[in-house]
Amino acid sequence: MRQHPIPQNILDVEFKLFSKFTLKEFAYLAIGLGFGGLMIYLVVSKAIPGLIGVPLCILTSGAGIFLGLVPINDQDADVFIKNYVSAITAPTQRVWMNSDMQQERNKPELKPSADGKLVQKSFKEKASQIIGGNLLQASAEEEVQPMDTQKSQAIPTPTVQDSIIISEENRKNYEFTIQNLDKLPGNINIWLYTGDMVSVPNAITYMKGEDGKILYANRTGVSGYFLTNRTWGKGIYTLEFIHPQFKFPKLKIIVTDETNKLPIKIKTI
């Protein structure tokens, strides 16, 4: 049987100089402030009159700060200007959606299925695919291939469990290394896969705290990853996975090392 490699490049990260300050923002600031400083130098050296140099200094410095640091409607200023021009020249084409529109578009609408599970309203019983997106990583519409039962029966697999408890003692049995590990935003990361080592996208995932309240919810991306958005403190976290085609065990993770970001692989039942 052909083995499918575990997806490694799971993030599309823009190059950053430090914190959230990107190379593009730095370039805008450097060009704007640098040209403004040049105008001041020319005015002081009396190479150009102050009536021209001072307004140019204010204009270029302000433009650099505006383009580099000022966001407009959840997008960079240069992107906003480009989209604004595109909207004027092609008014019938949607060029951008703000975060509220994207959240409304990607928000899953659920309904109870015949077996009592929550599925999307657009899902039909015995359908072979689920359509949806992911708020943390972008995902395309894909068809989820059903498991080959004959192949899976021919391969020895460990005993299937309806629930799994992962602590520091047995975590090494489930975790694995990936590229760009330090760029993961959270410390609870899950990879869902089938017995054929095929990623399972569009699985609705709920993460609950010890009190049973939902702390975070998302859907797996095209590579089958559920990635949290921050570092979670020490404690016990329960994860439940809902998919129209595959069933997964309920997962309970006992976090004692907050710095461990290695993803955990969970196979279908």
C-alpha positions as CSV (number, residue, x, y, z in Angstrom):
1,M,0.0,0.0,0.0
2,R,1.3,3.5,-0.9
3,Q,1.9,5.6,2.2
4,H,1.0,9.2,2.2
5,P,3.5,11.5,3.9
6,I,2.4,13.7,6.7
7,P,1.9,17.3,5.5
8,Q,4.8,19.5,6.7
9,N,4.3,23.0,5.3
10,I,1.1,23.9,7.1
11,L,1.5,27.7,7.5
12,D,1.8,30.5,4.9
13,V,3.7,33.0,7.0
14,E,4.7,36.4,5.7
15,F,8.3,37.3,6.4
16,K,8.5,39.6,9.5
17,L,11.4,41.6,10.9
18,F,10.2,41.4,14.4
19,S,6.9,41.0,16.2
20,K,4.2,42.0,13.7
21,F,6.4,44.5,11.9
22,T,6.8,43.3,8.3
23,L,9.4,44.0,5.7
24,K,7.0,45.9,3.5
25,E,5.9,48.2,6.4
26,F,9.6,48.8,7.2
27,A,10.3,49.7,3.6
28,Y,7.4,52.2,3.5
29,L,8.6,53.9,6.7
30,A,12.3,53.9,5.6
31,I,11.5,55.5,2.2
32,G,9.0,58.0,3.5
33,L,11.0,59.2,6.5
34,G,14.3,58.9,4.6
35,F,13.1,61.2,1.9
36,G,11.6,63.6,4.5
37,G,15.0,63.7,6.2
38,L,16.7,64.4,2.9
39,M,14.4,67.4,2.4
40,I,15.2,68.8,5.9
41,Y,18.9,68.4,5.1
42,L,18.6,70.3,1.8
43,V,16.6,73.0,3.5
44,V,19.2,73.4,6.3
45,S,22.0,73.5,3.7
46,K,20.0,76.0,1.8
47,A,20.1,73.9,-1.3
48,I,16.3,74.3,-1.7
49,P,14.0,76.9,-0.1
50,G,12.1,76.0,3.0
51,L,8.8,76.8,1.3
52,I,9.4,73.7,-0.9
53,G,11.4,71.4,1.4
54,V,9.3,71.6,4.6
55,P,5.9,70.7,2.8
56,L,7.7,67.9,0.9
57,C,9.2,66.6,4.2
58,I,5.8,66.5,5.9
59,L,4.1,65.0,2.9
60,T,6.6,62.1,2.3
61,S,7.0,61.3,6.0
62,G,3.3,61.3,6.5
63,A,2.8,59.0,3.4
64,G,5.4,56.6,4.7
65,I,3.9,56.4,8.2
66,F,0.4,56.1,6.7
67,L,1.3,53.3,4.3
68,G,3.5,51.5,6.8
69,L,1.5,51.6,10.0
70,V,-2.1,52.7,9.4
71,P,-4.7,49.9,8.7
72,I,-8.0,50.6,7.1
73,N,-10.9,48.2,7.6
74,D,-8.6,45.3,8.7
75,Q,-6.3,45.7,5.7
76,D,-3.1,47.5,4.9
77,A,-3.4,51.0,3.5
78,D,-1.7,50.2,0.2
79,V,-4.0,47.2,-0.2
80,F,-7.0,49.4,0.6
81,I,-6.0,51.9,-2.0
82,K,-5.4,49.2,-4.7
83,N,-8.8,47.6,-3.9
84,Y,-10.5,51.0,-4.0
85,V,-9.1,51.8,-7.4
86,S,-10.1,48.3,-8.6
87,A,-13.6,48.8,-7.3
88,I,-13.9,52.1,-9.2
89,T,-12.6,50.6,-12.5
90,A,-14.5,47.3,-12.1
91,P,-17.5,48.1,-9.9
92,T,-19.2,44.7,-10.5
93,Q,-16.3,42.7,-9.2
94,R,-15.9,42.0,-5.5
95,V,-12.3,42.8,-4.6
96,W,-12.3,42.4,-0.8
97,M,-14.3,41.2,2.1
98,N,-13.8,42.5,5.7
99,S,-13.4,40.2,8.6
100,D,-17.1,40.3,9.6
101,M,-18.1,39.3,6.0
102,Q,-15.6,36.5,6.0
103,Q,-16.7,35.2,9.3
104,E,-20.3,35.2,8.2
105,R,-19.4,33.4,5.0
106,N,-17.3,30.8,6.8
107,K,-19.5,30.3,9.8
108,P,-20.8,26.7,9.8
109,E,-24.5,26.1,9.9
110,L,-25.2,22.9,11.7
111,K,-28.1,20.5,12.0
112,P,-28.6,17.1,13.7
113,S,-28.1,14.1,11.4
114,A,-29.9,10.8,11.6
115,D,-27.5,9.4,14.1
116,G,-27.7,12.5,16.4
117,K,-24.4,14.1,15.3
118,L,-24.1,17.7,14.2
119,V,-23.4,18.2,10.5
120,Q,-23.7,21.1,8.1
121,K,-27.1,22.0,6.9
122,S,-26.0,21.5,3.3
123,F,-24.8,17.9,4.1
124,K,-26.9,15.0,2.7
125,E,-26.9,11.6,4.3
126,K,-24.3,9.2,2.9
127,A,-22.6,12.0,0.9
128,S,-18.9,11.5,0.1
129,Q,-17.8,15.1,0.7
130,I,-18.3,18.1,3.0
131,I,-17.8,21.6,1.7
132,G,-16.5,24.3,4.0
133,G,-13.6,26.6,5.0
134,N,-11.3,27.2,7.9
135,L,-10.8,30.4,9.9
136,L,-7.1,29.8,10.8
137,Q,-5.9,28.3,7.5
138,A,-7.5,28.7,4.1
139,S,-8.9,25.5,2.6
140,A,-10.3,24.6,-0.8
141,E,-13.3,22.5,-1.6
142,E,-12.1,18.9,-1.7
143,E,-13.7,15.5,-1.9
144,V,-12.9,13.3,1.0
145,Q,-12.1,9.8,-0.3
146,P,-13.6,7.0,1.6
147,M,-11.4,4.4,3.3
148,D,-10.5,1.3,1.4
149,T,-11.8,-1.3,3.9
150,Q,-10.0,-4.2,2.2
151,K,-6.6,-2.5,2.5
152,S,-7.2,-1.4,6.0
153,Q,-8.1,-4.9,7.1
154,A,-4.9,-6.3,5.6
155,I,-2.7,-4.0,7.6
156,P,-2.3,-4.7,11.4
157,T,-3.6,-1.6,13.3
158,P,-3.6,-0.9,17.1
159,T,-6.8,-1.4,19.1
160,V,-9.3,1.3,18.3
161,Q,-10.5,3.4,21.2
162,D,-13.6,5.5,21.5
163,S,-11.7,7.9,23.8
164,I,-8.0,8.7,24.2
165,I,-6.2,10.4,27.1
166,I,-2.8,11.9,26.3
167,S,-0.4,13.0,29.0
168,E,3.3,13.5,29.2
169,E,3.8,9.8,29.8
170,N,2.3,8.6,26.5
171,R,2.4,11.8,24.4
172,K,5.5,10.5,22.4
173,N,3.3,7.8,21.0
174,Y,1.1,10.3,19.2
175,E,3.2,13.4,18.5
176,F,5.5,14.0,15.5
177,T,7.8,16.7,14.2
178,I,7.0,19.1,11.4
179,Q,8.7,22.0,9.6
180,N,8.2,25.6,10.8
181,L,7.2,24.3,14.3
182,D,8.3,27.6,15.9
183,K,5.8,29.5,13.8
184,L,2.7,27.7,15.2
185,P,0.7,30.2,17.2
186,G,-0.7,27.6,19.7
187,N,0.4,24.7,21.7
188,I,-2.5,22.3,21.0
189,N,-2.3,21.1,17.4
190,I,-4.0,18.0,16.0
191,W,-3.6,16.2,12.7
192,L,-6.6,14.0,11.7
193,Y,-6.0,11.1,9.3
194,T,-7.4,7.8,8.1
195,G,-6.0,4.3,8.3
196,D,-4.4,4.9,4.8
197,M,-2.5,8.0,6.2
198,V,-4.8,10.4,4.2
199,S,-5.5,13.8,5.8
200,V,-9.1,14.5,6.8
201,P,-10.2,18.1,6.0
202,N,-13.3,19.9,7.1
203,A,-13.7,18.1,10.4
204,I,-15.5,20.4,12.8
205,T,-13.5,20.4,16.0
206,Y,-14.5,21.7,19.5
207,M,-12.0,22.2,22.3
208,K,-13.5,22.4,25.8
209,G,-12.0,23.3,29.2
210,E,-12.3,21.4,32.4
211,D,-15.7,23.0,33.1
212,G,-17.1,21.7,29.8
213,K,-17.3,25.2,28.1
214,I,-16.1,25.5,24.5
215,L,-12.8,27.4,24.5
216,Y,-12.1,27.2,20.7
217,A,-13.8,25.8,17.6
218,N,-12.6,25.4,14.1
219,R,-12.5,23.1,11.1
220,T,-9.5,21.2,9.8
221,G,-7.9,22.6,6.7
222,V,-7.0,20.8,3.5
223,S,-4.0,19.2,5.2
224,G,-6.1,17.9,8.0
225,Y,-4.7,20.1,10.7
226,F,-6.6,21.7,13.6
227,L,-4.4,24.5,14.9
228,T,-5.2,26.6,18.0
229,N,-4.6,30.4,18.0
230,R,-2.6,30.9,21.2
231,T,-0.7,29.1,24.0
232,W,-3.0,27.4,26.4
233,G,-2.1,27.0,30.1
234,K,-1.7,23.9,32.1
235,G,-4.8,21.9,32.5
236,I,-7.1,19.3,30.9
237,Y,-8.6,19.9,27.5
238,T,-11.2,17.8,25.7
239,L,-11.5,17.8,21.9
240,E,-14.4,16.4,19.9
241,F,-14.4,15.9,16.2
242,I,-17.4,15.9,13.9
243,H,-17.3,14.7,10.3
244,P,-20.0,13.4,8.0
245,Q,-17.9,10.5,6.8
246,F,-15.4,9.6,9.4
247,K,-15.6,9.1,13.1
248,F,-12.8,10.0,15.6
249,P,-12.3,9.2,19.2
250,K,-12.9,11.8,21.9
251,L,-9.5,13.2,22.8
252,K,-8.5,14.4,26.3
253,I,-5.1,16.2,26.5
254,I,-3.4,16.9,29.8
255,V,-1.1,19.9,29.3
256,T,1.8,20.1,31.7
257,D,4.4,21.6,29.4
258,E,3.1,24.8,27.8
259,T,6.1,25.1,25.4
260,N,5.4,21.8,23.6
261,K,3.9,22.6,20.2
262,L,4.4,19.3,18.5
263,P,1.2,18.2,16.7
264,I,-0.7,15.1,17.8
265,K,-1.9,12.6,15.2
266,I,-5.4,11.1,15.7
267,K,-6.7,8.3,13.4
268,T,-10.2,7.6,12.5
269,I,-12.2,4.9,14.3
